[in-house]
Amino acid sequence: MKKIKNEAELVKRAIVVGVKYAEARGAVEFEATDSANVKVQYIYRLLVHDKLIQPIPEDQISQPAMRHKLAIWISRQG
């Protein structure tokens, strides 16, 4: 997994956009107490379900891998 420049900022932006997407879709309502890790996992699984991103092989799923996938996704959103 190659590190992306500004990956941390991209992940933060992906969480914001992903939360809006998930709530607008009516899939979930996030609480203020939900951690970033919970949001990353939910957004990743929702985007995979909606076929907006390619899934990571089950034996390779981890927080860093999901964050990396979200950073790639948001960087391609423009």
C-alpha angles and dihedrals in degrees: 000000000000116000114244121222109255091007093155092055091045091052091051090051091046090054092052093047092040093052090051090048094049094046094045089050089053092237098123147351112222120215123223088244095057111115124233089247091058091048092048092051094047094045092047093051092045093051091049090048091050089047093239093126134026114256122246112237108268094242091055100047113125137143093262091049093049091047090050091051091050091049090053091047095051093044088059093049091075 
